[in-house]
Amino acid sequence: MTDAQNRPGLGILFILGGVIAISINDMLVKMLAGEYPLHQIIFSRSLIGVLFSLVFVQMEGGFSILRTKTPGLHVVRGLLVIVANMTFYAAVAVMPLAQATALFFVAPLFITLLSIPILGEKVGPKRLGAVVVGFMGVVVMQQPWASDVITVGRVAMLLPVAAALTYALMQVLTRKLGATAKASAMAIYIQGMFLIVSLLFFVIAGDGRFAEGQTNASLQFLLRAWVWPDQSDLLVFGALGLCSGIIGYCLSAAYRLASAATIAPYEYIGLPLAILWGWSLFGEWPDAATWWGCGLIVFAGLFVFLRETQRDVPRTGWRRRSMRR
């Protein structure tokens, strides 16, 4: 990373802006989940988001920056992000926002595990122990010992974990192959993939025929027929598009300007924001098992990031001493 790119303060500001936009985006999707299909929401959000992203493209150099030498990488990244979005929002439709968000935060733990076989990184016993603690948090939230307590199906509770896994695969793939594109260009690639996949959903299932007879709320959300938005919801769709443009740009910029170990811990502000939205708008308040599970997952994630930072310090210092010689 060059000196021009190594700007941790600016990277932190971008990640904070991106996470706030993500939190608002998740809240708005949950508001629309009872009336519209997920692929229609994603299509509308991405169509508006592309327009905002094109403004950023012009600011960063014009349409020429959209050229890429690794189109396949961007397609794979886009598909992984789409799967992560679909599984997460299918969960948000049927479970408390804070619970889904907390379960999704096992993503850093998946990144740690996947970096071993894919990146060939060495992970010490302390970080592996933190990973175990984090997944214990998932078990606590699942409460396998209390079958009569869970109000959300356990399969639905695994959806945010599946979202975290696909998100982690995307991040590890990006680290392995490298991402040299501008932040705005990367946002356009992702938005384009969302539009293509959403249109395919419309062609195949847009009339709602696959939703007939479905009793599962998550599947209904995925397969419901497209409908023209109510006038009162148009502003919500517009806000989703704005959030989409902000998210795509801010996250790409953050991870280009600073190391993941520096900025990733700030993503955890998304959890108290999810609790706030759930309590204030949907009347949701986490139960004791969710609080304990959240605590274990957040502790494990932050510990892993701390160990990453400590692990990198000696190597950075060695490089500086070598340069002075």
ABEGO torsion letter per residue (X at the ends): XBAAABBAAAAAAAAAAAAAAAAAAAAAAAAAAAABBAAAAAAAAAAAAAAAAAAAAAAAGEAAAABBABAAAAAAAAAAAAAAAAAAAAAAAABBAAAAAAAAAAAAAAAAAAAAAAAGBBBBAAAAAAAAAAAAAAAAAAGAABAAABABBAAAAAAAAAAAAAAAAAAAAAAAAEBABBAAAAAAAAAAAAAAAAAAAAAAAAAGAAABGBABAAAAAAABBBBBBBAAAAAAAAAAAAAAAAAAAAAAAAAAABBAAAAAAAAAAAAAAAAAAAAAAAGBBBBAAAAAAAAAAAAAAAAAAAAAAAAAAAAAAAAAAAAAX
